[in-house]
């Protein structure tokens, strides 16, 4: 993240609603799965108000993106098909996610395993 003034030139949701691509005027380009964006939501619901309050969000493997809306000129709000829409994804946050994606994803998978959680939605038996 060398140029903090990088400006988005493309924000595109895939036809199947499972991926979001964001390109910047400095040549950076990142493609994120909806699952990754949902479990890394910058919302207080996920991140908490301190590191000790951070939540591990399971069961989002099949999540989709319903809507992407601008927030001022610095961010977007993503509405996921589980109706989560409280995270504000700034351009800098997208760049951080892109730069740290492998480490963040590995840590997320380790948290799931440690807590006995799954990426898949629990199926209810009636």
N, C-alpha and C positions, 0 to 999 in steps of 0.2 A: 504494500500500500504506500507507494512512494508519492503519489500526487493526490492529496486529500481533496483537491478541487475537481476531480474527475466528474464529468457530467454524463448521465445516461443518454444514450442515443437510440437504444432499443429496449423495450420491455415486451416480451411475447410469451403468452401462455400456449402450450402445445394443444393441438386439436383434441387430444384425449383428456386434457385438463390435469395431467399428472406431472408436468414439468413447466418451469418458468425459466426463460433465458433473459439475461440482462447484459447489454453491451454498453461500454463506456467510450467516451471520446479519446481516451488515452490508449485504446486498443485492448483493454481488459474485456473479457467476455466470460460469463459464468452461466452454467446451466445447473439448476437445482431441481431436485425432485420435490413434489408437494409435501411428501412425508418429511423430508429434511427441513424444509421451511417451517412446517407445522410444529415439529418437535423442538426447533430452535427459535420459536416465536419470541420476539423481544418483549412480549406482554408481561405484566406483573403476575398474571395467572401462572405462567410457566417459569419465568426468571425469579419471581419473588422480589422482595425488597432488599434482600441481602443474599450472598452466596449460599448460606445455610438454608434458605427457603426455596431454592431452585427445585422444581418438580421434574421428575422423569415421566414423560408422556408416552404411555404404551398404546398399542393397537391402531396405529395410523398408517400402516403399510399401503392400504388402498385409498387413502384420502385424495380428494381432488380439490382443485381451485375453482371456486365459483365466480369470483370477481376480484379485480385489482383496481383500486381507486387512488388517484393522487391525493396526497396530503400536503398542501402548500406546494412549494417547489423543491422540497428536500426529501420526500419519502413517498411510500405508498402503503395503503392498508390492504391486506389480503383477506378475503373472506373464503374460508375453506368450507367444504360440504358437510362438516360437522358443526357448522355455524360459528366456529371460533373466528373472531374478527377484531380482537382488541390489540393486536400487535401492530406497531408502526415500524415499518422496515425502511430505515434511512439508506441513502446511497452508500454511506460509509459502512453501515451494518452489512449490506449485501457484499461489499468488497472484503470485509472481515470474514464473513462466512465463506467466501470464495477462497481466500488465502489460507484459512484454517480448516477447510472442509474435512480433510482426512482425519486430522486429530480430533475434531469435534465429533465426527461420526463414530470413530473408534471409542471415544469416551462414552458416547450415548449407548452403543451396543454393550459395553462393559457394565454400565449402570443397569440396563435392562436385565442382563444375566445375573448380576449381583442381587437384584431385587426380585428375581423370579418372574419377571414380566416378559411380554412378547410384543413383537411388532404387529402381530395379527390381532384383529378384533375378537374378543371372546364371543363365542356363539352360545346363545341361550337355549337351553333344552326346556321344552314345555311339557 
